[in-house]
Amino acid sequence: MLNDATCFKQVYIVCGYTDLRSGIDTLASIIDAKTDNSPFVPDTLYLFCGRKSDRIKGLVWEKDGFLLLYKRLEQGKFVWPRNEAEVRAITIQQFRWLREGLTIAPKKAVREIKPPEHMA
């Protein structure tokens, strides 16, 4: 489910460290406290990362209750923003980068290269 984010209308990451021993109620209260968003928005995924950075939890409201997702990487770590006060909306592309172990904010913008005029 976490490898295919197309089922989510919006994805948010809760920056900083989250105690992943926390359950649904605590994670929902973190969302409520750190954002103007309600955690009760269907098809919206909220992601949390612990100190080890090799595991994340996701929380999704499904109209009749919460779904709690948990992923632990066997190798590698998630590159996670650590600004404690921030909750950030990310694109599906950024979510894919995060899952692949890349940063969600590339250091350089990709520049379009034009072919030489004699090739056009």
HUZIRA-V256494 format. One record per pair of residues at least 24 apart in sequence whose C-alpha atoms are under 6 Angstrom apart, sorted by the first residue. I is the first residue (numbers start at 1). J is the second residue. If there is no record, write none. Layout:
BEGIN
i/j
I/J
I/J
END
This chain:
BEGIN
i/j
8/43
8/44
9/43
9/44
10/44
11/44
11/45
11/89
11/90
12/46
12/88
12/89
12/90
13/46
13/47
13/87
13/88
14/47
14/48
14/87
15/81
15/82
15/83
15/84
15/86
15/87
16/82
16/83
16/84
17/49
17/50
17/51
18/49
18/50
19/50
20/50
53/77
53/78
54/78
79/103
END
